[in-house]
Every structure is written in C-alpha cells, then in structure tokens.
Amino acid sequence: MQVKIYEYTEVSPCGNYVTFYKTHLVRGLGGGCCWEIETEIPDYLNPVKGDLKGIIFISPEGKDGFTFDLSEILRCKNDKPFIEWCEYNGKPHYLYLPILSRIEESTAEYL
C-alpha cells in the first residue's frame, strides 16, 4: 500500500539538526516547509486504512492480536524513514521504508 508521510527538520537546543517523520502535514503561523514523501508499506504487514484515514498495521504473525497506528511506530534513522514494532514476547522488528517520491510542501498556515 502506498502512503504519504512528512519529513520535518528542526534545530535542537544544542544546535544540531533533528529529522523526524509524521503521518500528517502540520501547518503553523511560522511558515517553513517540509518534505512530502510517498512510500510503500509491504502487504505482509496487512496495512489497512482506518476511519480517519490513518494507517493501521496488523501484526504479520496474526496470533498476538497487536495493531499499530503508523504514527506510533514511524521512526527516523540515518535521515531515512523506518518502522519499529515489537511482538508480545518482546521480539523487535525493524523495516526501512523506500522513498518513492519526495516533494517540498509549504507548512505555512493561511489566514
């Protein structure tokens, strides 16, 4: 399933740049921009669109019954998007998401 996520970069208090990803576009009066990224969620994770157009993941094993919202498991590592989740027994899973397209998007709030 193809989905859109948004890449933001902020400056930390110590002056370093920090990249993070969100599942929705956040607008503000300060203006600025972010990157709209189109990526692919593998079918074996059983991605399903929720009522509010959020993406829900169903555990690939299907036996522990865990479901995850994409916003809960979306992370950034080496400036690349990936998802991270755990099984009931604590076994971690990591998966880098491919970047299919990247478009600059304004975050300015229009009044």
N, C-alpha and C positions, 0 to 999 in steps of 0.2 A: 504494500500500500504506500503510495506517495503522500507525504505530508510536508507542510511548511513549518519551519522553526525560525527563530530570530536570534541573531548573534549580536550581543552588545559588548562594548568595551568601556571600562571605567578606570579612572586613576585611583589607586588605593592611597590611604593617608601617607604611606612612605614613598609615594611617587612611582610605584610600579603599575604597569597596565594589567588589568584583570579582564579576561574574556569569560563570558558566561552566555548560556542559551536559555531562551524561554519559548513556550509554545504559543505565545500570543504577542502581538505588537503592543508596546507600551508607549503611549504618547504623553508629552508633557509640555508645559509652557516654556521650558528652557530650550526647546528646539533640539537640534542634533540629528543624528542618523544612526541606522543600524543596518545589518545585512539580512535580507530575507533569503533563507536557504531552503531549497527543495531537496528532500532526502527520501530514502526508501526504507520502510520498516519491513523486514523479512516476513513472509507468510507463516513460517513455522512458529512465530510468536503470537499468531492469531490476533492481529490488531483489529479493533472494532471501533467505529465512531460512536461516541456517547451521545446523550441527549443534547448536550450543549456544544456539540461539535468537537469535544475533547477526544483524544485517542486513548483507548483503554487497552492494556496488554493483558492477555491471559497467559498464565504460566505454560510454557511449552510442554511440560510433563503432564499437566492437567489433573494431577492427583492431589496436590496440596491446596487447590482452590484459590490461590492468591491472584488478585487482579491489581494492576498498577496503572495509574494515570501517567501519561508521558511526562507531565511536568514534575512528577515525583522522582523519576529515575533518569532524567536527562542531565548529563554532566558535560564538562569540558576538560579535555586533557591534551596537552601539546597544541592548544588552539584548534582542536578538532572535536566535533560533537560525538558523544558516545552515550550509551545507556548502560546502567548498572542496576542489577537486582539480585536478590537472594532467594533461595528456596527456603522452605520451612526448616530444614535441618541446618541452615546457615551457609550452604554452599553458594559462593558468589558466582555471578555470570557478568561478563563484560562484552560489549559489542560496539565497535566503531560504526558510525552511520556514514554512508557515502554522501558526498556533496554532488548533487546532480546539476544544480544551478545556484547562482549567487547574484542577487540583485540588491543594489543600495536602496534603502527605504527611509524616507523622512519620518522623524518621530515628533515633529512639531504639532502642537495642538492648535487647531484653527478656531478662532472665536468669531 
